[in-house]
Amino acid sequence: MTHVRRTLPRFLRLLALATLVGTGLAQANDYSEITQLLKAGKPADALAKADQRLAETPRDPQLRFLRGVAQADAGKQSDAIVTFTKLTEEYPELPEPYNNLAVLYAGQNQLDKSRAALEMAIRTNPSYATAHENLGDIYAKLASQAYSKALQLDANTANSVKPKLAMIRSLFSAEAGRGARPGTGTTTAAAATAAPAPATKPATTAAPAPAATATPATSPAPALQASAAPTATAAATASPAPAAAPTPAPAPSSKAADGETAERDVKAAVEAWAAAWSAKDMKAYLGAYGKDFTPPGRQSRAAWEKEREARIVGKSRISVKLSDLQISVQGDKATVRFQQAYSADALNVSSRKTLDLVQQQGRWAIVRESTGG
């Protein structure tokens, strides 16, 4: 957040991709060169390089994302909005383009659009901390505007409204005193192949962020954090297809079952879920979720299942892999953490995933899933 008289661009830092995991050397060099140009404060050169490479590979999502960052840094906010909007349309499972759209909209003081974009980012990935923090800033700005309007309409509300305004202003003033926030809440960079590997940290650019419109003296402006390159979300994770049929594996019925056996059964259940997803077997995939599973955001179970089917069946090709599985079983509950690689059509991403499972009717069922950490 910033003080009221300090505009958004002075604290907003767009992030660019430092390296891609498992990508080809030529591609990695292209991404790195563009990133270095952004870090050096040369957005025009970075944009020219991105356009040059996109002429050869126009569908590359990482290049297109970097192009959007370069456009924003070069002061071409409208072009950047178009770039990120198209990415959300073609890759709705990625939260980062939504987040960067929110940053650009906030810079133009279009707070309702910014809020809507952030809510979509969170709906896509409920564990995306950067979007949650940015949404809090937007709500604070909206609250400040509402309180100011209340004072204008009725001076008798001063006793109740002024303390609230003072609290919000103090938060923004404290943030302004610290200067720009580091992009510590960003997610990991996307992988360029389906091969599982640790995600790398994104690097920040030194270039200024998109310009913001002036705000009223009573309304502090939020300094939102822009995202790095796209990463896998809770809706874009999977595992290698096991030899067995993609159906949920039965769990031991006795609580006294050997711990090693329980871990093996949990692993089989997760692999069956991932295999069903890889094969686009919606009956087995959705059947892997327990009756207590809570869909992300405020979606109903029916709406979530419909959305998942559209995203999975709509892909012409899906390749998924898991690695580094860490399984913890406590009675009838289990937690599985792993590195995941996902490839679908032109999209290739890698990230960490966590699944919580419980025993239900003799099988292990997923009740919660999150990305990151």
N, C-alpha and C positions, 0 to 999 in steps of 0.2 A: 504494500500500500504506500501511497505517497501523500504528502501534504497537499492541501487544496490548490495552492498556487504553483505547484510543480507538475508539469504535464507528464503524461504516461510515457512518452518515448525516452525520457531521461533515465528510466529505471527498468524498462522492459528489455530483456535480452533474448533474442531468438537463438535457438540452439541448432547446431548443424552436426551431421554425422561424422564421427572421427574415423572409424573403420567399420567394415562389415565382416561378419563372421562367415568363414567358409566360402567367400566369393572368389571368383576368378581374379587373377593378379591384375589384369588390365582394368577390370571394373573397379577393383579396390583402389587402384591408382587414380582413376577418374574421380571417385568419391573423395579420396584424400586430397586431391588437388583442388577440387571445388571447396572443400571445407577449409583448407589452408588459405584460399583467397578470401573467404568470408572472415576468417579470424584476422587476416591482415587488413581488414577494412576496405576490401576491393570488391564490393557486391556486383558492380557492372562487369568486371572480368569474370567473376564466378557465374553470373547469369549467362554470359556469352559461352563459357565452357559448357555449362549445363545444356544450353540450346544446341550446341554442336554435337554433344553426345546423344541427346534425345532425337536428333535427326536420324541417327542410326538405330536407336532402340527406343522408340516413342512410348512403349508401354512400361518401361522400367519405373516402378513406384518409388524407389529410393532417389533416382535422379529427379523425378518430378517433385518429390518432397523438397529436395535441396533447391530446386528451381524456385519453389514457393518461398523458401527462406531468403534466397537471393533477391527475389522481387520485393519482398517486404523491406529488406535492408536497403535496397536501392530507391525506396520511396514509392514504389509502384504497388500501393496497397490494394487497389482494385484488381490488378492482375493476380496478386497473391491470393486474394479471396477466391477468384475463379479457379486457380490451381488447386487450392485445398478443398474447395467445394466438389470439384470433379473427383478428387481422391476419395472423399466420403461417399460419393455415389458409386464408385467402382469397387471400393474396399471398405464397406460399412463396418467390417469387423475391427478396423483399426481406430483407436481412440485419439491418436495424436493429431491427425488432420482436423478433427472436430475441435480439439483444444486450441490449435493455432488459429482456427477461424474465430474462436471466442476472443482470443487476444486481439486480433485485428478489429473485430467489431467493437470491443471495449475501447480501442484507440480512437474509434470514430464516435464514441459515446452512444452506440446502439446497444444499450444494455440488455434489452429484451432478447435480441438476437444472440448476444454473447451468452446469456443465461441458458437459452435453448440449446446452443451448441455444446455447452459444458454438460448439460443434462444428458445429451446424447453420448458424449464421451464416457460418462459414468455408467450409463446404461450398457454401453458396449463392454466396458471393463470396470466393474464396481470397485476394484482395488487400485485404481489409478489415482494416487495421492495428489498429484499436481492438479488434476481437474477438480478434485474436492476443495483444495485450497483456493484455487481461482474462483470457484463458485461462491465460496465464503466471502471473498472480496467483492464480488458482484452484488451479493445480497446486502453487504454493508453499505455499498454505494447507493443501492436502491432504497435502503432504509433511511439513509441520510437525506435523500431527496424527498422521501415521503414526510419525514419529520419537519423539514424546512417548509414544505407546502402546508402542513398543518399549522405552523406558526403564522404563515402568511394569511391563512383563512380565518384563524381565530387566535387572537393574542391571549385569550384566557387559558390556552393550553400550555403556556410557557413553563409553568411550574413542573409539569409532567414531561414535557418534550425536551426542554433545554438540557437536563441531565443526560438524557439519552444521546443527544447530539454531541455533547461534550465527551462522552465515553467513546463514540465512534471516531471523533476527531483526534482524540488522544492516541487511539490505535494507529491511525494514519500518520500522525506526527512522529510517533515512535519509530515507525517503519521508515519514514523519510530520513530520520536521523541516522539510520544505519546505512542509507544508500540503497543501491540495487541489491535485490535478493539473488543469491547464487542459485543456479538451476539444479539444486540437489534433489529435487523431487521428480526429475525426469526419468523416463523409463529407458530400457536398454535398446540398443540399436538392432535393426532387423538383420536377419541372416540372409545371405544371398543364395544358399543352397539348403537342401533339406537335411544336410549332415548336422547332427547335434554338436554344439560347441558352446562354451561360455559366452554370454553376451558381453559386449564391451561398453564402456561408459562413453556417452556423447561429449563432445567438446563444445564450449560456448563460443559464439562469435563476438567480436568486439564491435561490430557495426551497430548503429542505432536502430531501434525498433520503429514500427510504423507510427506515423504522427497521429496525435489525438486531438479532438476538438476541445475547445475551452469548456470548462465546467463551472457551474455557479459557485460562488464563494462559500456556500453552505454545504457543498457536495464534494468530499474528497474523492480523488480518482484512484482506482485500484491499479496496481502494477502487477499484471498477470504474468505468469511464467509460461513461456512457449515451450513446445515439446521438441524432442530430438526426432530421429527417424522412426518410422512405424515399427511397432513391436507386436508380437502375438498377444491376443487377448484371451479372456476366458472362453470366447467363442471360437478361438483358432488354436486348438491344441490337440495332440493326438499321440498315438504310440504305434510301434510296428505291429503288423498283423501277425498274430500267433498262428500256429498250425491248426489249433482247435477252431471249431465253429464260433462265430462272433455272438455268443450268448453269455449272459452273466453267469459267473461260476458260483456254485453252491458254497455256502460257508458252513463251518462246523456248527452243529446244533448245541454242543455242550460247551459251557463256559470254561470247563477244565481242559479243553483241547490244548494240545501242545502248541507253544508259542510259534515254533517254526512252521508248523502246519498252517496256523492262522495267517501268518505272513504270506505264505505261499498262495493261500486261497484269495487273500486281498489282492496280491499281485495279479493273479489270474483274472479277477474281476475287472481290474483297471485295464488290463491288456484286452479283455473281451470288449469292454466299452470302446476303447480306441480302435480296435479292429472293425467293429461295427460302423464306427464313424468313417473310417478309411474306405470301407466298402459301400458307404452311403446307404447302409441298412437302417432305415429310420426306426423300424419297430424294435430292433435290438438296441439301438443307440438310446432312444428315449426310455426304453425299458430298464436301462442301467441306472436311471435316476429314481430315488426313493420317493415315497409318498410325502415325505417331509421336506423335500427339496424346495428351496425358495429361489425363484427366478430373480435375476438382477433387476435393479430399479423397482418400479411399481407394477411390473407386468403380471398379468394373471398366468397361471400355468398353461392354459390353452393358447394364449397369445404368444408366450415364449416358445412353445413347441411348434407353432405355425411359423414363427420367424426362423427358428433353427432349421426346420425342414427346407424353407426357401433358400437359405444360405448354403446348405449342404448339397441338396439335390441339384441346385442351380449351377454347381461347379462341374465343369467337364472332366476334371481330373483332380484327385486329392491324394497326396502322399504324406504320411505322417510317421514320426519316429519319436521314441522316448529314450532317455538315458539317465544314468545316475539316480535311480530310484532309491528313495529313503522311506522305509515303511515303519510306522509305529502303531502297535496294536495294544489297546487297553480294554480288555473285556470285549464288549460288543461294539466298540468304537475303534476306528482306525484313521490314521492320517498318512497320506502318501505325497511326498514332494519329489519333483523330478525336473529335468531339463527337457524341453520339448522342441521339436522342429516340425514346421508345418509348411507344406508346399501345395498350392492350389492355383492352377492356371499360371498366371505370370507372377503370383505373389509367393515370396519365400521369407519366412520369419522364424525367429528362435527366441524363447524366453523361459522363465521358471513358472511352474504351475503347482498348485496344491489342491488336493482333493480330500475331503472329509467323507468317510463312509460309516455306515452303521449296518448291523445285521437286522434284516427284515424278512420274515417268512423264509428263513433258511438260506438267505443269500446276502452278500454284501452289496449295498446300494449307496449311490452318491447322494449326499444331502447338502453339500456345499462345495463350491469351487472358486478359486481365486487365482489371479496372476500376479507375478512378482514376488519379491522376498526371497 
